């Protein structure tokens, strides 16, 4: 699951195409496909809205 937005700059993809690609990737991850960090075993802390003991 690689995302290369440089394709827009070099003219091989449009902004709309990249937007669709991003949407489809988010949909796959939301449907259960492992993100890159989850596949590497560090994704459990990726989306923690309230960390217990976190200080500001």
PQR file of N, CA, C, O and H, with PARSE charges and radii, in Angstrom:
ATOM      1  N   UNK A   1       0.848  -1.162   0.000 -0.4000 1.5000
ATOM      2  CA  UNK A   1       0.000   0.000   0.000 -0.0000 2.0000
ATOM      3  C   UNK A   1       0.904   1.239   0.000  0.5500 1.7000
ATOM      4  O   UNK A   1       1.220   1.799   1.050 -0.5500 1.4000
ATOM      5  N   UNK A   2       1.301   1.639  -1.179 -0.4000 1.5000
ATOM      6  CA  UNK A   2       2.125   2.843  -1.300 -0.0000 2.0000
ATOM      7  C   UNK A   2       1.304   3.956  -1.905  0.5500 1.7000
ATOM      8  O   UNK A   2       0.460   3.726  -2.771 -0.5500 1.4000
ATOM      9  H   UNK A   2       1.044   1.184  -2.032  0.4000 1.0000
ATOM     10  N   UNK A   3       1.554   5.145  -1.449 -0.4000 1.5000
ATOM     11  CA  UNK A   3       0.864   6.312  -1.957 -0.0000 2.0000
ATOM     12  C   UNK A   3       1.914   7.326  -2.381  0.5500 1.7000
ATOM     13  O   UNK A   3       2.679   7.812  -1.549 -0.5500 1.4000
ATOM     14  H   UNK A   3       2.240   5.332  -0.745  0.4000 1.0000
ATOM     15  N   UNK A   4       1.955   7.647  -3.666 -0.4000 1.5000
ATOM     16  CA  UNK A   4       2.937   8.575  -4.198 -0.0000 2.0000
ATOM     17  C   UNK A   4       2.214   9.761  -4.823  0.5500 1.7000
ATOM     18  O   UNK A   4       1.756   9.679  -5.963 -0.5500 1.4000
ATOM     19  H   UNK A   4       1.333   7.252  -4.342  0.4000 1.0000
ATOM     20  N   UNK A   5       2.108  10.852  -4.092 -0.4000 1.5000
ATOM     21  CA  UNK A   5       1.428  12.038  -4.607 -0.0000 2.0000
ATOM     22  C   UNK A   5       2.333  12.854  -5.534  0.5500 1.7000
ATOM     23  O   UNK A   5       1.898  13.849  -6.115 -0.5500 1.4000
ATOM     24  H   UNK A   5       2.479  10.919  -3.166  0.4000 1.0000
ATOM     25  N   UNK A   6       3.593  12.429  -5.669 -0.4000 1.5000
ATOM     26  CA  UNK A   6       4.482  13.069  -6.633 -0.0000 2.0000
ATOM     27  C   UNK A   6       4.008  12.854  -8.059  0.5500 1.7000
ATOM     28  O   UNK A   6       4.413  13.580  -8.967 -0.5500 1.4000
ATOM     29  H   UNK A   6       3.947  11.622  -5.197  0.4000 1.0000
ATOM     30  N   UNK A   7       3.145  11.854  -8.264 -0.4000 1.5000
ATOM     31  CA  UNK A   7       2.577  11.603  -9.589 -0.0000 2.0000
ATOM     32  C   UNK A   7       1.829  12.820 -10.118  0.5500 1.7000
ATOM     33  O   UNK A   7       1.774  13.041 -11.328 -0.5500 1.4000
ATOM     34  H   UNK A   7       2.816  11.264  -7.526  0.4000 1.0000
ATOM     35  N   UNK A   8       1.263  13.596  -9.227 -0.4000 1.5000
ATOM     36  CA  UNK A   8       0.545  14.799  -9.644 -0.0000 2.0000
ATOM     37  C   UNK A   8       1.532  15.816 -10.199  0.5500 1.7000
ATOM     38  O   UNK A   8       1.270  16.455 -11.218 -0.5500 1.4000
ATOM     39  H   UNK A   8       1.307  13.417  -8.244  0.4000 1.0000
ATOM     40  N   UNK A   9       2.663  15.961  -9.525 -0.4000 1.5000
ATOM     41  CA  UNK A   9       3.667  16.937  -9.949 -0.0000 2.0000
ATOM     42  C   UNK A   9       4.298  16.577 -11.292  0.5500 1.7000
ATOM     43  O   UNK A   9       4.586  17.463 -12.096 -0.5500 1.4000
ATOM     44  H   UNK A   9       2.876  15.442  -8.697  0.4000 1.0000
ATOM     45  N   UNK A  10       4.516  15.294 -11.541 -0.4000 1.5000
ATOM     46  CA  UNK A  10       5.140  14.932 -12.811 -0.0000 2.0000
ATOM     47  C   UNK A  10       4.125  14.726 -13.932  0.5500 1.7000
ATOM     48  O   UNK A  10       4.495  14.381 -15.053 -0.5500 1.4000
ATOM     49  H   UNK A  10       4.283  14.573 -10.888  0.4000 1.0000
ATOM     50  N   UNK A  11       2.848  14.938 -13.629 -0.4000 1.5000
ATOM     51  CA  UNK A  11       1.812  14.922 -14.661 -0.0000 2.0000
ATOM     52  C   UNK A  11       1.283  13.552 -15.042  0.5500 1.7000
ATOM     53  O   UNK A  11       0.543  13.436 -16.019 -0.5500 1.4000
ATOM     54  H   UNK A  11       2.547  15.219 -12.718  0.4000 1.0000
ATOM     55  N   UNK A  12       1.634  12.517 -14.307 -0.4000 1.5000
ATOM     56  CA  UNK A  12       1.142  11.180 -14.643 -0.0000 2.0000
ATOM     57  C   UNK A  12      -0.161  10.840 -13.927  0.5500 1.7000
ATOM     58  O   UNK A  12      -0.756   9.797 -14.200 -0.5500 1.4000
ATOM     59  H   UNK A  12       2.235  12.611 -13.513  0.4000 1.0000
ATOM     60  N   UNK A  13      -0.612  11.697 -13.019 -0.4000 1.5000
ATOM     61  CA  UNK A  13      -1.891  11.488 -12.329 -0.0000 2.0000
ATOM     62  C   UNK A  13      -2.516  12.841 -12.044  0.5500 1.7000
ATOM     63  O   UNK A  13      -1.818  13.835 -11.842 -0.5500 1.4000
ATOM     64  H   UNK A  13      -0.128  12.544 -12.798  0.4000 1.0000
ATOM     65  N   UNK A  14      -3.836  12.865 -12.031 -0.4000 1.5000
ATOM     66  CA  UNK A  14      -4.547  14.101 -11.711 -0.0000 2.0000
ATOM     67  C   UNK A  14      -4.854  14.151 -10.216  0.5500 1.7000
ATOM     68  O   UNK A  14      -4.759  13.142  -9.518 -0.5500 1.4000
ATOM     69  H   UNK A  14      -4.403  12.057 -12.196  0.4000 1.0000
ATOM     70  N   UNK A  15      -5.216  15.315  -9.744 -0.4000 1.5000
ATOM     71  CA  UNK A  15      -5.603  15.483  -8.345 -0.0000 2.0000
ATOM     72  C   UNK A  15      -6.819  14.611  -8.027  0.5500 1.7000
ATOM     73  O   UNK A  15      -6.894  14.005  -6.958 -0.5500 1.4000
ATOM     74  H   UNK A  15      -5.293  16.135 -10.311  0.4000 1.0000
ATOM     75  N   UNK A  16      -7.761  14.555  -8.954 -0.4000 1.5000
ATOM     76  CA  UNK A  16      -8.956  13.727  -8.740 -0.0000 2.0000
ATOM     77  C   UNK A  16      -8.588  12.247  -8.643  0.5500 1.7000
ATOM     78  O   UNK A  16      -9.153  11.523  -7.823 -0.5500 1.4000
ATOM     79  H   UNK A  16      -7.701  15.048  -9.822  0.4000 1.0000
ATOM     80  N   UNK A  17      -7.643  11.789  -9.475 -0.4000 1.5000
ATOM     81  CA  UNK A  17      -7.208  10.392  -9.413 -0.0000 2.0000
ATOM     82  C   UNK A  17      -6.551  10.084  -8.067  0.5500 1.7000
ATOM     83  O   UNK A  17      -6.809   9.034  -7.478 -0.5500 1.4000
ATOM     84  H   UNK A  17      -7.183  12.377 -10.140  0.4000 1.0000
ATOM     85  N   UNK A  18      -5.711  10.982  -7.581 -0.4000 1.5000
ATOM     86  CA  UNK A  18      -5.050  10.767  -6.287 -0.0000 2.0000
ATOM     87  C   UNK A  18      -6.064  10.800  -5.161  0.5500 1.7000
ATOM     88  O   UNK A  18      -5.978  10.006  -4.224 -0.5500 1.4000
ATOM     89  H   UNK A  18      -5.501  11.835  -8.059  0.4000 1.0000
ATOM     90  N   UNK A  19      -7.024  11.710  -5.243 -0.4000 1.5000
ATOM     91  CA  UNK A  19      -8.080  11.760  -4.231 -0.0000 2.0000
ATOM     92  C   UNK A  19      -8.840  10.451  -4.171  0.5500 1.7000
ATOM     93  O   UNK A  19      -9.149   9.961  -3.084 -0.5500 1.4000
ATOM     94  H   UNK A  19      -7.093  12.355  -6.004  0.4000 1.0000
ATOM     95  N   UNK A  20      -9.144   9.877  -5.326 -0.4000 1.5000
ATOM     96  CA  UNK A  20      -9.831   8.585  -5.383 -0.0000 2.0000
ATOM     97  C   UNK A  20      -8.959   7.484  -4.793  0.5500 1.7000
ATOM     98  O   UNK A  20      -9.452   6.618  -4.069 -0.5500 1.4000
ATOM     99  H   UNK A  20      -8.893  10.274  -6.209  0.4000 1.0000
ATOM    100  N   UNK A  21      -7.651   7.516  -5.106 -0.4000 1.5000
ATOM    101  CA  UNK A  21      -6.720   6.515  -4.583 -0.0000 2.0000
ATOM    102  C   UNK A  21      -6.627   6.598  -3.053  0.5500 1.7000
ATOM    103  O   UNK A  21      -6.608   5.573  -2.372 -0.5500 1.4000
ATOM    104  H   UNK A  21      -7.251   8.218  -5.694  0.4000 1.0000
ATOM    105  N   UNK A  22      -6.569   7.816  -2.524 -0.4000 1.5000
ATOM    106  CA  UNK A  22      -6.516   8.005  -1.068 -0.0000 2.0000
ATOM    107  C   UNK A  22      -7.804   7.493  -0.427  0.5500 1.7000
ATOM    108  O   UNK A  22      -7.763   6.797   0.588 -0.5500 1.4000
ATOM    109  H   UNK A  22      -6.584   8.649  -3.077  0.4000 1.0000
ATOM    110  N   UNK A  23      -8.946   7.839  -1.019 -0.4000 1.5000
ATOM    111  CA  UNK A  23     -10.237   7.386  -0.492 -0.0000 2.0000
ATOM    112  C   UNK A  23     -10.299   5.859  -0.457  0.5500 1.7000
ATOM    113  O   UNK A  23     -10.719   5.273   0.541 -0.5500 1.4000
ATOM    114  H   UNK A  23      -8.980   8.405  -1.843  0.4000 1.0000
ATOM    115  N   UNK A  24      -9.879   5.215  -1.555 -0.4000 1.5000
ATOM    116  CA  UNK A  24      -9.932   3.760  -1.617 -0.0000 2.0000
ATOM    117  C   UNK A  24      -8.998   3.119  -0.591  0.5500 1.7000
ATOM    118  O   UNK A  24      -9.332   2.089  -0.005 -0.5500 1.4000
ATOM    119  H   UNK A  24      -9.538   5.691  -2.366  0.4000 1.0000
ATOM    120  N   UNK A  25      -7.817   3.731  -0.371 -0.4000 1.5000
ATOM    121  CA  UNK A  25      -6.894   3.199   0.627 -0.0000 2.0000
ATOM    122  C   UNK A  25      -7.499   3.326   2.030  0.5500 1.7000
ATOM    123  O   UNK A  25      -7.435   2.382   2.818 -0.5500 1.4000
ATOM    124  H   UNK A  25      -7.546   4.568  -0.847  0.4000 1.0000
ATOM    125  N   UNK A  26      -8.080   4.478   2.342 -0.4000 1.5000
ATOM    126  CA  UNK A  26      -8.715   4.665   3.652 -0.0000 2.0000
ATOM    127  C   UNK A  26      -9.862   3.676   3.853  0.5500 1.7000
ATOM    128  O   UNK A  26     -10.041   3.135   4.945 -0.5500 1.4000
ATOM    129  H   UNK A  26      -8.132   5.245   1.702  0.4000 1.0000
ATOM    130  N   UNK A  27     -10.621   3.449   2.811 -0.4000 1.5000
ATOM    131  CA  UNK A  27     -11.732   2.501   2.890 -0.0000 2.0000
ATOM    132  C   UNK A  27     -11.225   1.084   3.156  0.5500 1.7000
ATOM    133  O   UNK A  27     -11.818   0.352   3.948 -0.5500 1.4000
ATOM    134  H   UNK A  27     -10.476   3.889   1.925  0.4000 1.0000
ATOM    135  N   UNK A  28     -10.122   0.692   2.494 -0.4000 1.5000
ATOM    136  CA  UNK A  28      -9.562  -0.641   2.728 -0.0000 2.0000
ATOM    137  C   UNK A  28      -9.071  -0.780   4.170  0.5500 1.7000
ATOM    138  O   UNK A  28      -9.315  -1.803   4.809 -0.5500 1.4000
ATOM    139  H   UNK A  28      -9.640   1.287   1.850  0.4000 1.0000
ATOM    140  N   UNK A  29      -8.388   0.232   4.680 -0.4000 1.5000
ATOM    141  CA  UNK A  29      -7.878   0.167   6.059 -0.0000 2.0000
ATOM    142  C   UNK A  29      -9.048   0.154   7.045  0.5500 1.7000
ATOM    143  O   UNK A  29      -9.027  -0.587   8.028 -0.5500 1.4000
ATOM    144  H   UNK A  29      -8.189   1.063   4.161  0.4000 1.0000
ATOM    145  N   UNK A  30     -10.061   0.970   6.782 -0.4000 1.5000
ATOM    146  CA  UNK A  30     -11.238   0.991   7.663 -0.0000 2.0000
ATOM    147  C   UNK A  30     -11.989  -0.330   7.623  0.5500 1.7000
ATOM    148  O   UNK A  30     -12.700  -0.674   8.568 -0.5500 1.4000
ATOM    149  H   UNK A  30     -10.078   1.572   5.983  0.4000 1.0000
ATOM    150  N   UNK A  31     -11.832  -1.075   6.523 -0.4000 1.5000
ATOM    151  CA  UNK A  31     -12.505  -2.370   6.388 -0.0000 2.0000
ATOM    152  C   UNK A  31     -11.681  -3.529   6.928  0.5500 1.7000
ATOM    153  O   UNK A  31     -12.109  -4.681   6.866 -0.5500 1.4000
ATOM    154  H   UNK A  31     -11.255  -0.796   5.755  0.4000 1.0000
ATOM    155  N   UNK A  32     -10.487  -3.224   7.465 -0.4000 1.5000
ATOM    156  CA  UNK A  32      -9.722  -4.270   8.119 -0.0000 2.0000
ATOM    157  C   UNK A  32      -8.337  -4.539   7.557  0.5500 1.7000
ATOM    158  O   UNK A  32      -7.560  -5.262   8.181 -0.5500 1.4000
ATOM    159  H   UNK A  32     -10.140  -2.288   7.516  0.4000 1.0000
ATOM    160  N   UNK A  33      -8.000  -3.980   6.392 -0.4000 1.5000
ATOM    161  CA  UNK A  33      -6.653  -4.193   5.867 -0.0000 2.0000
ATOM    162  C   UNK A  33      -5.645  -3.506   6.793  0.5500 1.7000
ATOM    163  O   UNK A  33      -5.877  -2.386   7.249 -0.5500 1.4000
ATOM    164  H   UNK A  33      -8.632  -3.394   5.885  0.4000 1.0000
ATOM    165  N   UNK A  34      -4.543  -4.173   7.062 -0.4000 1.5000
ATOM    166  CA  UNK A  34      -3.540  -3.615   7.972 -0.0000 2.0000
ATOM    167  C   UNK A  34      -2.827  -2.432   7.320  0.5500 1.7000
ATOM    168  O   UNK A  34      -2.447  -2.489   6.151 -0.5500 1.4000
ATOM    169  H   UNK A  34      -4.354  -5.083   6.691  0.4000 1.0000
ATOM    170  N   UNK A  35      -2.651  -1.356   8.097 -0.4000 1.5000
ATOM    171  CA  UNK A  35      -1.851  -0.233   7.619 -0.0000 2.0000
ATOM    172  C   UNK A  35      -0.381  -0.640   7.672  0.5500 1.7000
ATOM    173  O   UNK A  35      -0.049  -1.686   8.228 -0.5500 1.4000
ATOM    174  H   UNK A  35      -2.960  -1.309   9.047  0.4000 1.0000
ATOM    175  N   UNK A  36       0.494   0.173   7.100 -0.4000 1.5000
ATOM    176  CA  UNK A  36       1.922  -0.172   7.120 -0.0000 2.0000
ATOM    177  C   UNK A  36       2.441  -0.313   8.545  0.5500 1.7000
ATOM    178  O   UNK A  36       3.181  -1.252   8.839 -0.5500 1.4000
ATOM    179  H   UNK A  36       0.224   1.023   6.647  0.4000 1.0000
ATOM    180  N   UNK A  37       2.070   0.595   9.425 -0.4000 1.5000
ATOM    181  CA  UNK A  37       2.567   0.506  10.797 -0.0000 2.0000
ATOM    182  C   UNK A  37       1.989  -0.707  11.520  0.5500 1.7000
ATOM    183  O   UNK A  37       2.682  -1.339  12.317 -0.5500 1.4000
ATOM    184  H   UNK A  37       1.469   1.357   9.186  0.4000 1.0000
ATOM    185  N   UNK A  38       0.746  -1.034  11.254 -0.4000 1.5000
ATOM    186  CA  UNK A  38       0.161  -2.237  11.860 -0.0000 2.0000
ATOM    187  C   UNK A  38       0.874  -3.485  11.361  0.5500 1.7000
ATOM    188  O   UNK A  38       1.115  -4.406  12.140 -0.5500 1.4000
ATOM    189  H   UNK A  38       0.183  -0.521  10.606  0.4000 1.0000
ATOM    190  N   UNK A  39       1.216  -3.532  10.081 -0.4000 1.5000
ATOM    191  CA  UNK A  39       1.925  -4.674   9.517 -0.0000 2.0000
ATOM    192  C   UNK A  39       3.316  -4.825  10.138  0.5500 1.7000
ATOM    193  O   UNK A  39       3.850  -5.933  10.206 -0.5500 1.4000
ATOM    194  H   UNK A  39       1.020  -2.783   9.448  0.4000 1.0000
ATOM    195  N   UNK A  40       3.905  -3.705  10.594 -0.4000 1.5000
ATOM    196  CA  UNK A  40       5.218  -3.741  11.230 -0.0000 2.0000
ATOM    197  C   UNK A  40       5.128  -3.936  12.740  0.5500 1.7000
ATOM    198  O   UNK A  40       6.150  -3.987  13.424 -0.5500 1.4000
ATOM    199  H   UNK A  40       3.472  -2.805  10.539  0.4000 1.0000
ATOM    200  N   UNK A  41       3.906  -4.044  13.261 -0.4000 1.5000
ATOM    201  CA  UNK A  41       3.716  -4.318  14.675 -0.0000 2.0000
ATOM    202  C   UNK A  41       3.709  -3.096  15.575  0.5500 1.7000
ATOM    203  O   UNK A  41       3.794  -3.234  16.795 -0.5500 1.4000
ATOM    204  H   UNK A  41       3.075  -4.003  12.705  0.4000 1.0000
ATOM    205  N   UNK A  42       3.610  -1.906  15.003 -0.4000 1.5000
ATOM    206  CA  UNK A  42       3.579  -0.702  15.841 -0.0000 2.0000
ATOM    207  C   UNK A  42       2.259   0.057  15.691  0.5500 1.7000
ATOM    208  O   UNK A  42       2.137   1.176  16.189 -0.5500 1.4000
ATOM    209  H   UNK A  42       3.541  -1.794  14.012  0.4000 1.0000
ATOM    210  N   UNK A  43       1.284  -0.522  15.024 -0.4000 1.5000
ATOM    211  CA  UNK A  43       0.040   0.175  14.748 -0.0000 2.0000
ATOM    212  C   UNK A  43      -0.941   0.239  15.892  0.5500 1.7000
ATOM    213  O   UNK A  43      -1.923   0.978  15.816 -0.5500 1.4000
ATOM    214  H   UNK A  43       1.383  -1.431  14.619  0.4000 1.0000
ATOM    215  N   UNK A  44      -0.706  -0.514  16.956 -0.4000 1.5000
ATOM    216  CA  UNK A  44      -1.660  -0.513  18.064 -0.0000 2.0000
ATOM    217  C   UNK A  44      -1.756   0.841  18.734  0.5500 1.7000
ATOM    218  O   UNK A  44      -2.808   1.181  19.275 -0.5500 1.4000
ATOM    219  H   UNK A  44       0.091  -1.115  17.018  0.4000 1.0000
ATOM    220  N   UNK A  45      -0.697   1.618  18.714 -0.4000 1.5000
ATOM    221  CA  UNK A  45      -0.703   2.934  19.344 -0.0000 2.0000
ATOM    222  C   UNK A  45      -1.004   4.043  18.338  0.5500 1.7000
ATOM    223  O   UNK A  45      -0.924   5.223  18.679 -0.5500 1.4000
ATOM    224  H   UNK A  45       0.158   1.341  18.275  0.4000 1.0000
ATOM    225  N   UNK A  46      -1.343   3.683  17.122 -0.4000 1.5000
ATOM    226  CA  UNK A  46      -1.504   4.655  16.054 -0.0000 2.0000
ATOM    227  C   UNK A  46      -2.710   5.571  16.257  0.5500 1.7000
ATOM    228  O   UNK A  46      -2.617   6.775  16.020 -0.5500 1.4000
ATOM    229  H   UNK A  46      -1.408   2.724  16.845  0.4000 1.0000
ATOM    230  N   UNK A  47      -3.826   5.019  16.687 -0.4000 1.5000
ATOM    231  CA  UNK A  47      -5.060   5.793  16.807 -0.0000 2.0000
ATOM    232  C   UNK A  47      -5.602   5.725  18.229  0.5500 1.7000
ATOM    233  O   UNK A  47      -6.697   5.209  18.448 -0.5500 1.4000
ATOM    234  H   UNK A  47      -3.902   4.040  16.880  0.4000 1.0000
ATOM    235  N   UNK A  48      -4.863   6.229  19.177 -0.4000 1.5000
ATOM    236  CA  UNK A  48      -5.298   6.234  20.567 -0.0000 2.0000
ATOM    237  C   UNK A  48      -5.782   7.647  20.886  0.5500 1.7000
ATOM    238  O   UNK A  48      -4.969   8.560  21.032 -0.5500 1.4000
ATOM    239  H   UNK A  48      -3.973   6.649  18.999  0.4000 1.0000
ATOM    240  N   UNK A  49      -7.106   7.836  20.997 -0.4000 1.5000
ATOM    241  CA  UNK A  49      -7.602   9.195  21.205 -0.0000 2.0000
ATOM    242  C   UNK A  49      -7.256   9.769  22.589  0.5500 1.7000
ATOM    243  O   UNK A  49      -7.019  10.971  22.715 -0.5500 1.4000
ATOM    244  H   UNK A  49      -7.766   7.095  20.879  0.4000 1.0000
ATOM    245  N   UNK A  50      -7.225   8.933  23.611 -0.4000 1.5000
ATOM    246  CA  UNK A  50      -6.906   9.411  24.956 -0.0000 2.0000
ATOM    247  C   UNK A  50      -5.867   8.500  25.575  0.5500 1.7000
ATOM    248  O   UNK A  50      -6.182   7.378  25.969 -0.5500 1.4000
ATOM    249  H   UNK A  50      -7.418   7.957  23.509  0.4000 1.0000
ATOM    250  N   UNK A  51      -4.660   8.958  25.664 -0.4000 1.5000
ATOM    251  CA  UNK A  51      -3.612   8.148  26.283 -0.0000 2.0000
ATOM    252  C   UNK A  51      -3.656   8.349  27.789  0.5500 1.7000
ATOM    253  O   UNK A  51      -3.590   9.480  28.271 -0.5500 1.4000
ATOM    254  H   UNK A  51      -4.404   9.870  25.344  0.4000 1.0000
ATOM    255  N   UNK A  52      -3.765   7.275  28.516 -0.4000 1.5000
ATOM    256  CA  UNK A  52      -3.792   7.338  29.972 -0.0000 2.0000
ATOM    257  C   UNK A  52      -2.427   7.803  30.471  0.5500 1.7000
ATOM    258  O   UNK A  52      -1.401   7.222  30.115 -0.5500 1.4000
ATOM    259  H   UNK A  52      -3.818   6.357  28.124  0.4000 1.0000
ATOM    260  N   UNK A  53      -2.416   8.821  31.272 -0.4000 1.5000
ATOM    261  CA  UNK A  53      -1.178   9.335  31.832 -0.0000 2.0000
ATOM    262  C   UNK A  53      -0.463  10.346  30.949  0.5500 1.7000
ATOM    263  O   UNK A  53       0.610  10.826  31.317 -0.5500 1.4000
ATOM    264  H   UNK A  53      -3.249   9.293  31.561  0.4000 1.0000
ATOM    265  N   UNK A  54      -1.026  10.680  29.799 -0.4000 1.5000
ATOM    266  CA  UNK A  54      -0.385  11.668  28.923 -0.0000 2.0000
ATOM    267  C   UNK A  54      -0.452  13.036  29.572  0.5500 1.7000
ATOM    268  O   UNK A  54      -1.470  13.404  30.159 -0.5500 1.4000
ATOM    269  H   UNK A  54      -1.898  10.290  29.501  0.4000 1.0000
ATOM    270  N   UNK A  55       0.611  13.773  29.468 -0.4000 1.5000
ATOM    271  CA  UNK A  55       0.667  15.102  30.076 -0.0000 2.0000
ATOM    272  C   UNK A  55       0.841  16.154  28.994  0.5500 1.7000
ATOM    273  O   UNK A  55       1.524  15.922  27.996 -0.5500 1.4000
ATOM    274  H   UNK A  55       1.437  13.474  28.991  0.4000 1.0000
ATOM    275  N   UNK A  56       0.233  17.286  29.190 -0.4000 1.5000
ATOM    276  CA  UNK A  56       0.354  18.384  28.227 -0.0000 2.0000
ATOM    277  C   UNK A  56       1.116  19.520  28.831  0.5500 1.7000
ATOM    278  O   UNK A  56       1.324  20.541  28.176 -0.5500 1.4000
ATOM    279  H   UNK A  56      -0.322  17.474  30.000  0.4000 1.0000
TER
END
